[in-house]
Amino acid sequence: MPQNKQATAARLTRRSAILGLAGTALAGATLRSPPGARADFNLELEPPLRSRTRASGIRYGCAGAAPIVQPDRILLEKFAIEANIFSPEGALKWIQTEPLPGKFDFAEGDSIAAFAARNDMLMHGHTLVWYTANPDWVANLRTGQAAQAALERHINVEVSHYRRKIWAWDVVNEAIEPDDRLAEDYRDSVWLRCLGAGYIDLAFRLTRAVDPQVPLCLSEYGIEYVGPKPRRRRAALLALLRKLREQNTPVDCLSLQSHLEAHQTFDRAELTGFLREVVKLGYHLMITELDVNDCRIGGSPDQRDRATARHLAEYLDIVFAVAKPLSIATWGLSDRSTWLRQYWKRADGSPLRPLPLDADLKRKPMWAVLARYLAGQERQPT
C-alpha cells in the first residue's frame, strides 16, 4: 500500500448503463430493481459481494487489520459477510514479521489466516519485498551478500509458513518511482542499492522455489490518469514486465493497486493500450487496493458518493474491456477505517468517503457498481 501519496433509449452502452446505476443507487436507499421486484427493493437486502463470484469467478476482497489487534468486531463481521479474500494491511510486512534478524513473529498474520479459514475466505499475501515498512536492521543493510542472505531467509521462512494458506502473493511491491530519477525509473530502496535491479527477479525465483503453486504478483500504483508522471510510470512498468518475461522470471499477475482520485481524468486510450500490452505478455490482472479518494469532490455526501461510484465505473469499464481481473479488492471496506484520512483532508472538514460501505456500515453507490462488475454482467474483453 502506498504511503504519503498525493491522489443511450433502446440500447444503452455498457458504460452509460453502469454510470446510470451509480447515479440512481443512493447510499442506503433503493437500487434499480430487477424485473418483477418490488418498487421498494432495497440495496441492503441484496446478496453480499462475495456471492457474485459464483457467476463470474471474480473474487471480492478487502484489506484490514489483523483480528487480534482489530477492536471493531462489527466491522470484522462485515468483512466475513461481504468478502472472500482478506488482505492484510500490515500484518505480513517485514517490520511485523521479522523485526530482528531471524526472529519471526507471525501472530497477526496467523490470526488473519485463522479468521479467513473460519469464514471460507482466502488470504492475500501482501507483501514480501517493499522499499518501506522495514525494520531498522533491514534499512541499514549495506552489502549485496548481507541483503541476499536476508532476502533468502525471509522469503523461505515466511512463504513456507503460509504455504497452502495464501491464494496469491504480492512478491515485489512498488518497484517504480520516476521521482527518484534513477535508471529505468526504478525506485530507490535498500534492495536496489545492495542488489541492483536483479533483486526483483531474485525475489520471485525464491518465492516460486518455496511455493510452486501460488500465483505471484508484481504490485504497482499511479498508472491510471492523464499526465506526464502516470505516462512515465506506465512506460517504466511495461518495460519492467517485458524484461521479467524475457528473463522467464516467474511472475503471473500484475496487481493494479487502483488508489483512485475522483477529481482526476483517466487516460482511457493510453491506459487501455498499456493493459492490452500487459495481457499480451501473458500476465493476469488483479485489482488489489481499490479506493476512490473524494477529497476534492464537492457537494453533499450523497452527491459525492454518486461521483465516486461513477469514477469507479469508468475505471472498471476500462479494465474489463481488456481482461476480466481475477479479483477486485478494496483497501478497507467501510469509510470508518481508511488509510486516506491520515494524509488527505477535505477543505470542508468532513470525513472522506472512499469505500463501499459508509461509516455506519451501510452500502453505498460504490457497492452497487462493484456488485454489477463482480457478477460479470458487463461486456466481455475485446
Residue pairs with C-beta under 8 A, 6 or more apart in sequence:
1 63
1 89
1 126
1 257
1 289
1 331
1 339
2 174
2 221
2 222
2 257
2 259
3 132
4 343
5 221
5 222
5 259
5 343
6 343
6 344
7 259
7 260
7 261
7 264
7 293
7 295
7 340
7 344
8 16
12 20
14 317
14 378
14 379
15 313
15 314
15 317
18 313
18 316
18 317
18 369
18 372
18 373
18 378
19 310
19 313
19 314
20 32
21 31
21 32
21 313
21 365
21 368
21 369
21 372
22 306
22 309
22 310
22 312
22 313
22 365
22 366
22 368
22 369
23 306
23 309
23 310
23 365
24 30
24 31
24 32
25 31
25 32
25 43
25 309
25 364
25 365
25 367
25 368
25 369
26 302
26 305
26 306
26 365
27 301
27 302
27 305
27 358
27 362
27 363
27 364
27 365
28 43
28 44
28 358
28 362
28 363
28 364
29 42
29 43
30 40
30 41
30 42
30 43
31 41
31 42
31 43
31 46
31 368
33 39
33 41
34 41
43 363
43 367
43 368
44 362
44 363
46 363
46 371
48 81
48 82
49 60
49 82
49 83
49 356
49 367
49 370
49 371
49 374
50 59
50 60
50 81
50 82
50 83
50 84
52 58
52 60
52 371
52 374
52 375
52 376
53 59
53 60
53 84
53 374
55 375
55 376
56 324
56 374
56 375
56 376
57 324
57 376
58 324
58 325
58 326
58 327
58 328
58 373
58 374
58 376
59 84
59 85
59 122
59 326
59 327
59 328
60 82
60 83
60 84
60 85
60 327
60 328
60 329
60 370
60 374
61 83
61 84
61 85
61 86
61 87
61 122
61 124
61 288
61 327
61 328
61 329
61 330
62 79
62 82
62 83
62 85
62 86
62 87
62 329
62 330
62 331
62 332
62 333
63 86
63 87
63 88
63 89
63 126
63 289
63 329
63 330
63 331
63 332
64 70
64 75
64 76
64 79
64 86
64 87
64 88
64 89
64 332
64 333
64 337
65 89
65 90
65 91
66 88
66 91
66 107
66 108
66 109
66 111
66 112
67 76
67 111
67 112
67 114
67 115
68 107
68 108
68 111
69 108
70 76
72 336
72 337
74 361
75 333
75 334
75 336
75 337
75 361
76 115
78 333
78 334
78 357
78 361
79 86
79 119
79 121
79 333
80 115
80 119
80 121
82 333
82 356
82 357
83 121
83 329
83 333
84 120
84 121
84 122
85 121
85 122
85 123
85 124
85 167
85 327
85 329
86 112
86 115
86 116
86 121
86 122
86 123
86 124
87 123
87 124
87 126
87 288
87 289
87 329
87 331
88 108
88 109
88 112
88 123
88 124
88 126
89 331
89 339
90 96
90 108
90 133
91 97
91 108
91 109
91 111
91 112
92 109
92 125
92 126
92 127
92 128
92 158
92 162
93 126
93 127
93 130
93 133
94 130
94 133
94 134
94 135
94 138
94 154
95 133
95 134
95 135
96 105
96 108
96 109
96 133
97 104
97 105
97 106
97 109
97 154
97 158
98 104
98 105
98 135
98 138
98 154
98 157
98 158
99 105
99 135
100 135
100 137
101 137
101 150
102 153
104 157
104 158
104 161
106 158
106 161
106 162
109 161
109 162
112 123
113 123
113 162
113 165
115 121
116 122
116 123
116 165
117 165
122 166
122 167
123 162
123 165
123 166
123 167
124 166
124 167
124 168
124 170
124 288
124 327
124 329
125 159
125 162
125 166
125 167
125 168
125 169
125 170
125 214
126 169
126 170
126 173
126 219
126 288
127 169
127 170
127 171
127 172
127 173
127 219
128 154
128 155
128 158
128 159
128 169
128 170
128 171
128 172
128 203
128 207
129 151
129 155
129 171
129 172
129 173
129 191
129 199
129 200
129 203
130 172
130 173
130 174
130 189
131 173
131 174
131 187
131 188
131 189
131 190
131 191
134 190
138 150
138 190
139 190
141 147
141 150
141 190
141 194
142 194
143 194
144 194
144 195
146 194
147 190
147 191
147 194
147 195
147 199
148 194
148 195
148 202
151 191
151 195
151 199
151 202
151 203
151 206
152 206
155 203
155 206
155 207
155 210
156 206
156 210
159 166
159 169
159 206
159 207
159 210
159 211
160 210
160 211
163 210
163 211
163 214
166 211
166 214
167 214
167 215
168 214
168 215
168 216
168 217
168 252
168 253
168 286
168 326
168 327
169 207
169 211
169 214
169 215
169 216
169 217
170 217
170 218
170 219
170 255
170 288
171 203
171 204
171 207
171 216
171 217
171 218
171 251
172 199
172 200
172 203
172 204
172 218
172 219
173 219
174 187
174 219
174 220
174 221
175 186
175 187
175 200
175 218
175 220
175 240
176 185
176 186
176 187
176 220
176 233
176 236
176 237
176 240
177 185
177 186
177 187
177 188
178 185
178 229
178 232
178 233
178 236
179 229
180 186
180 187
180 188
182 188
182 192
184 197
184 236
184 239
184 240
185 232
185 233
185 235
185 236
186 192
186 197
186 236
191 199
191 203
192 199
195 202
200 218
200 240
200 244
200 249
201 244
201 247
201 249
204 216
204 244
204 249
204 250
204 251
205 249
205 250
207 214
207 216
207 250
208 216
208 250
215 252
215 253
215 284
215 326
216 250
216 251
216 252
216 253
217 251
217 252
217 253
217 254
217 255
217 286
217 288
218 240
218 241
218 244
218 251
218 253
218 254
218 255
219 254
219 255
219 257
219 288
219 289
220 233
220 237
220 254
220 255
220 256
220 257
221 257
221 258
221 259
221 289
222 229
222 230
222 233
222 259
223 230
223 233
223 234
223 237
223 256
223 271
223 274
224 230
224 258
224 260
224 264
224 266
224 267
224 271
224 315
225 261
225 264
225 265
225 266
225 267
226 264
226 265
226 266
226 267
227 267
230 267
231 267
231 270
234 270
234 271
234 274
237 274
238 274
238 277
238 278
241 251
241 254
241 278
241 281
241 283
242 281
244 251
245 251
245 281
245 282
251 283
252 283
252 284
253 283
253 284
253 285
253 286
253 326
254 278
254 283
254 284
254 285
254 286
255 286
255 287
255 288
255 289
256 285
256 286
256 287
256 288
256 319
256 325
257 288
257 289
257 290
257 331
258 287
258 288
258 289
258 290
258 291
258 315
259 289
259 290
259 291
259 293
259 331
260 290
260 291
260 292
260 293
260 311
260 312
260 315
261 292
261 293
261 295
261 296
262 292
262 293
262 294
262 296
262 297
262 304
262 307
262 308
262 311
263 295
263 296
263 297
266 314
266 315
266 318
268 318
271 318
272 318
272 321
272 322
275 285
275 318
275 319
275 322
275 323
276 322
278 285
279 285
279 322
279 323
284 323
284 325
284 326
285 319
285 322
285 323
285 325
285 326
286 325
286 326
286 327
286 328
286 329
287 319
287 325
287 327
287 328
287 329
288 327
288 329
289 329
289 330
289 331
290 312
290 328
290 329
290 330
290 331
291 330
291 331
291 332
291 338
291 340
291 354
291 355
292 308
292 311
292 312
292 354
292 366
293 340
293 344
293 352
293 354
294 304
294 307
294 308
294 346
294 352
294 353
294 354
295 340
295 344
295 345
295 346
295 352
297 303
297 304
297 307
297 308
298 304
299 307
301 350
301 353
301 358
304 353
305 353
305 358
305 364
305 365
305 366
306 365
308 353
308 354
308 365
308 366
309 364
309 365
309 366
309 368
309 369
312 366
312 369
312 370
313 369
316 328
316 369
316 373
316 378
317 378
319 325
320 373
320 378
320 379
320 381
321 379
321 381
321 382
322 381
322 382
323 381
324 376
324 380
324 381
328 370
328 373
328 374
330 355
330 356
330 370
331 338
331 339
331 355
332 338
332 339
332 354
332 355
333 355
333 356
333 357
334 355
334 356
334 357
334 358
334 359
334 361
335 351
335 352
335 353
335 354
335 355
335 357
335 358
335 359
336 358
336 359
336 360
336 361
338 352
338 354
338 355
340 352
340 354
341 351
341 352
344 352
346 352
351 359
353 364
355 364
355 366
356 363
356 364
356 366
356 367
356 370
357 363
357 364
357 367
358 364
372 378
